[in-house]
Amino acid sequence: MSGYASMDIDVECYSNVIPYWDNHRDIGRYSDHLTVWLDKYIGRPEESVKLKERFQTFIHPLNTISLEELEFDEPCYQLEDPEILLKLKDTVYCLKPFFEIDACLEFIRNNVDKKIFFISSGTMGEKIVPQIVGWPQIHSIYIFCGNISLHAKEWAMEYCEHITAMLDHQDDLLLRLTKDIVNYLQEKGDHYLRLLENIRARHCYAWAIKLTLRSRKLGTVNFRETHDVLMEKFRIVEEGYGTTKEQDSSS
């Protein structure tokens, strides 16, 4: 039985996203992050469907779920095939649930070029965390469990330097995950800005802003500070949008 929680995925081809424009405008490659969730029950296709849909909708930067997010989207007429967005949403920057450790490990091993935000139950985390700590593709580790003190005492304290957070409520997990992805997208945007790759920087900042707007609904305490910093960076990129390294190299 496959450990993937949806259709079987060809892990060999997973990273080979087909560009919708060219190498400089392939939104499937502007970031390299994705979220993996390992749970014996949540990872199964028929279980916790609404919970997984909520997380997928909330953390995916290619989604637009409110009117205030629209201004940060690229116009659809810039796409050769607007339907490619629908395909990309199931391939990049998304949530990948698993219910078997071996299948999850295989997926992680085959995505060494990604940065994975990894969620695990406490029970399965005890088995898999010792195997993945130190792997370069693991960006963050979150333990989602009903008894934090028990798992902390039995095994998690030994890996406290590697575990980003232990949480027992789905809203707390979603908020922390969203904020960490925002920070990562901002770092990617800063990197592209230093390289004068404004198209890529604009997308990363725009995506970070969209996720920040969503985090407000979960009661984040520093929404305004994060939002204002990102908006200023977005404004700087917008001002230089017409003279970018990408455009110069593709002309």
C-alpha positions as CSV (number, residue, x, y, z in Angstrom):
1,M,0.0,0.0,0.0
2,S,1.3,3.4,-0.9
3,G,2.0,5.8,2.0
4,Y,0.9,8.8,0.1
5,A,-2.3,10.3,1.2
6,S,-3.6,11.1,-2.2
7,M,-2.8,9.8,-5.7
8,D,0.6,8.1,-6.3
9,I,3.3,10.6,-7.0
10,D,6.3,10.1,-9.2
11,V,9.0,11.3,-6.8
12,E,11.6,11.3,-9.6
13,C,9.6,13.9,-11.6
14,Y,8.3,15.8,-8.6
15,S,10.7,18.7,-8.9
16,N,10.6,19.0,-12.6
17,V,7.9,21.6,-12.8
18,I,7.1,22.7,-16.3
19,P,7.6,26.5,-16.6
20,Y,4.7,28.4,-17.9
21,W,6.8,31.3,-19.2
22,D,10.6,30.7,-19.3
23,N,13.3,30.0,-16.8
24,H,13.0,33.6,-15.4
25,R,9.3,33.5,-14.9
26,D,8.7,30.0,-13.6
27,I,6.7,30.6,-10.5
28,G,7.1,26.9,-9.6
29,R,10.8,27.5,-8.9
30,Y,10.8,30.9,-7.1
31,S,10.7,29.1,-3.8
32,D,11.7,25.6,-2.9
33,H,9.6,24.9,0.2
34,L,6.9,22.5,0.9
35,T,5.1,21.0,3.9
36,V,5.1,17.3,4.8
37,W,2.7,16.0,7.5
38,L,3.2,12.5,8.9
39,D,0.3,11.1,11.0
40,K,-1.1,7.6,11.2
41,Y,-4.7,9.0,10.9
42,I,-4.5,12.5,9.5
43,G,-2.2,11.2,6.7
44,R,-4.9,8.9,5.3
45,P,-6.9,10.2,2.3
46,E,-10.3,9.6,4.0
47,E,-9.3,11.1,7.4
48,S,-9.4,14.7,8.5
49,V,-10.2,15.9,5.0
50,K,-11.4,19.4,6.0
51,L,-8.4,19.9,8.3
52,K,-6.0,19.2,5.5
53,E,-8.0,21.3,3.1
54,R,-7.8,24.2,5.5
55,F,-4.1,23.9,5.9
56,Q,-3.5,23.5,2.2
57,T,-5.7,26.6,1.4
58,F,-4.1,28.7,4.1
59,I,-0.4,28.0,3.6
60,H,-0.4,27.8,-0.2
61,P,0.9,31.1,-1.7
62,L,-0.6,30.5,-5.1
63,N,-4.1,30.6,-3.6
64,T,-6.0,33.9,-3.4
65,I,-8.7,33.7,-0.7
66,S,-9.6,37.3,-0.2
67,L,-10.1,40.5,-2.1
68,E,-7.2,42.2,-0.4
69,E,-4.9,39.6,-1.7
70,L,-5.8,40.2,-5.3
71,E,-3.5,43.3,-5.7
72,F,-0.5,41.1,-5.1
73,D,-1.3,38.5,-7.8
74,E,0.3,38.7,-11.3
75,P,-2.4,39.4,-13.9
76,C,-3.7,36.2,-15.5
77,Y,-3.0,37.5,-19.0
78,Q,0.8,37.0,-18.3
79,L,0.3,33.2,-18.2
80,E,0.5,31.2,-21.4
81,D,-1.9,28.7,-19.8
82,P,-3.8,30.0,-16.7
83,E,-4.8,26.4,-15.9
84,I,-1.2,25.7,-15.0
85,L,-1.8,27.4,-11.7
86,L,-4.3,24.7,-10.8
87,K,-1.7,22.0,-11.6
88,L,1.1,23.8,-9.7
89,K,-1.0,24.0,-6.6
90,D,-0.8,20.2,-6.2
91,T,2.9,20.1,-7.0
92,V,4.7,23.0,-5.4
93,Y,4.6,24.8,-2.1
94,C,1.9,22.4,-1.0
95,L,0.9,20.0,1.8
96,K,1.9,16.4,1.4
97,P,0.3,14.1,4.0
98,F,1.7,10.6,4.8
99,F,0.5,7.9,7.1
100,E,3.5,5.5,6.8
101,I,7.0,6.3,7.9
102,D,8.8,4.5,5.1
103,A,6.9,6.3,2.4
104,C,7.5,9.6,4.1
105,L,11.2,8.9,4.4
106,E,11.5,8.0,0.8
107,F,9.7,11.2,-0.2
108,I,12.0,13.3,1.9
109,R,15.2,11.6,0.6
110,N,14.1,12.2,-3.0
111,N,13.6,15.9,-2.4
112,V,17.0,16.9,-1.3
113,D,16.7,20.2,-3.3
114,K,13.6,21.3,-1.2
115,K,13.2,22.9,2.2
116,I,10.7,20.9,4.1
117,F,8.5,22.1,6.9
118,F,7.9,18.8,8.6
119,I,4.9,18.0,10.9
120,S,4.6,14.7,12.8
121,S,2.5,13.2,15.5
122,G,4.2,12.5,18.7
123,T,4.2,8.8,18.4
124,M,5.5,8.7,14.8
125,G,7.9,11.6,15.6
126,E,9.6,9.5,18.1
127,K,10.5,7.0,15.3
128,I,11.3,9.4,12.4
129,V,12.8,12.5,14.0
130,P,16.0,10.7,15.0
131,Q,16.4,9.7,11.4
132,I,16.0,13.1,9.8
133,V,17.6,15.5,12.2
134,G,20.5,17.1,10.4
135,W,19.2,16.4,6.9
136,P,19.7,19.6,4.9
137,Q,16.3,19.5,3.3
138,I,14.6,19.6,6.7
139,H,13.9,23.3,7.5
140,S,11.6,22.9,10.5
141,I,10.1,20.2,12.7
142,Y,6.8,20.5,14.4
143,I,5.4,17.9,16.7
144,F,1.6,18.0,16.8
145,C,0.3,15.9,19.7
146,G,-2.3,15.8,22.4
147,N,0.1,15.2,25.3
148,I,3.2,17.5,24.9
149,S,4.6,16.8,28.4
150,L,4.5,13.1,27.8
151,H,6.4,13.1,24.5
152,A,8.8,15.8,25.7
153,K,9.7,13.6,28.7
154,E,9.9,10.3,26.8
155,W,11.9,11.4,23.8
156,A,11.5,14.9,22.4
157,M,13.8,16.7,24.9
158,E,16.7,14.8,23.5
159,Y,16.0,16.6,20.2
160,C,15.0,20.0,21.5
161,E,17.6,21.7,19.4
162,H,16.1,20.3,16.2
163,I,12.4,20.6,17.1
164,T,10.9,24.0,16.1
165,A,7.8,23.7,18.2
166,M,5.5,21.2,20.0
167,L,1.8,22.1,19.7
168,D,-1.5,20.6,20.7
169,H,-4.0,22.7,18.9
170,Q,-4.5,22.9,15.1
171,D,-4.9,26.7,15.1
172,D,-1.6,27.1,17.0
173,L,0.1,24.8,14.5
174,L,-1.3,26.6,11.5
175,L,-0.3,30.0,12.8
176,R,3.2,28.9,13.6
177,L,3.6,27.1,10.3
178,T,2.3,30.1,8.4
179,K,4.5,32.6,10.2
180,D,7.6,30.4,9.6
181,I,6.8,30.1,5.9
182,V,6.3,33.9,5.7
183,N,9.8,34.3,7.2
184,Y,11.3,31.9,4.7
185,L,9.6,33.6,1.7
186,Q,10.9,36.9,3.0
187,E,14.4,35.5,3.2
188,K,14.0,34.2,-0.4
189,G,12.8,37.6,-1.5
190,D,15.8,39.3,0.2
191,H,18.1,36.9,-1.6
192,Y,16.7,37.7,-5.0
193,L,16.6,41.4,-4.3
194,R,20.4,41.3,-3.6
195,L,20.8,39.6,-7.0
196,L,18.6,42.2,-8.7
197,E,16.2,39.5,-9.6
198,N,13.2,41.6,-9.0
199,I,10.6,39.4,-10.6
200,R,11.4,36.6,-8.3
201,A,11.7,38.9,-5.3
202,R,8.3,40.5,-6.1
203,H,6.6,37.1,-6.0
204,C,8.2,36.0,-2.8
205,Y,7.3,39.2,-1.0
206,A,3.8,39.1,-2.5
207,W,3.3,35.6,-1.3
208,A,4.7,36.4,2.2
209,I,2.2,39.4,2.4
210,K,-0.7,37.1,1.4
211,L,0.1,34.6,4.1
212,T,0.6,37.4,6.6
213,L,-2.8,38.7,5.9
214,R,-4.2,35.3,6.5
215,S,-2.3,34.9,9.8
216,R,-4.3,37.9,11.1
217,K,-7.4,35.8,11.1
218,L,-5.7,33.5,13.6
219,G,-4.8,36.3,16.0
220,T,-1.1,36.8,15.3
221,V,0.2,39.5,17.7
222,N,2.8,41.1,15.5
223,F,0.8,41.3,12.3
224,R,1.2,45.0,11.6
225,E,5.0,45.0,12.1
226,T,5.5,42.1,9.7
227,H,3.0,43.4,7.2
228,D,4.6,46.9,7.1
229,V,8.2,45.5,6.6
230,L,7.0,43.3,3.8
231,M,5.0,46.1,2.2
232,E,8.0,48.4,2.2
233,K,10.2,45.7,0.5
234,F,7.4,45.0,-2.0
235,R,7.2,48.7,-2.8
236,I,11.0,48.9,-3.4
237,V,10.8,45.9,-5.8
238,E,7.8,47.4,-7.6
239,E,9.7,50.6,-8.2
240,G,12.5,48.7,-9.9
241,Y,10.2,46.1,-11.6
242,G,10.9,47.5,-15.1
243,T,14.7,47.2,-14.9
244,T,15.5,43.7,-13.7
245,K,18.3,41.3,-14.2
246,E,15.8,38.7,-15.5
247,Q,14.5,41.0,-18.2
248,D,18.0,42.1,-19.3
249,S,19.1,38.5,-19.6
250,S,16.0,37.4,-21.5
251,S,16.0,40.3,-24.0
